[in-house]
């Protein structure tokens, strides 16, 4: 399986996908349980595609809107948003060149 580039204007460059389980090989079981809970909550909102890429697990509906990166004892990630969200729970909020906001934790 291959991931599509997220920016429509980008040259079509397909990235090879990995297996989802590969991302959790050295993670505590709670990390996988947290990922599964997040995915279940997102799927309650509608269909979503899970793209296990080389360095992250992207969630996509038309374009990637979230990425999760499992660690040994935590799950970090970011969201791509249409507006700024200022939250003490985030490490940083930024605005990339394409006009969307990112919220990272």
Buried (B, 14 or more C-beta within 10 A) or exposed (E): EEBBBBEEEEEEEEEEBBEBEEBBEEBBEEBBEBBEEBBEEBEEEEEBEBBBBEEBBBBBEEEBBBBBEBEEEEBEBBBBBEEEEEEEEBEEBEEEEEEBBBBEE
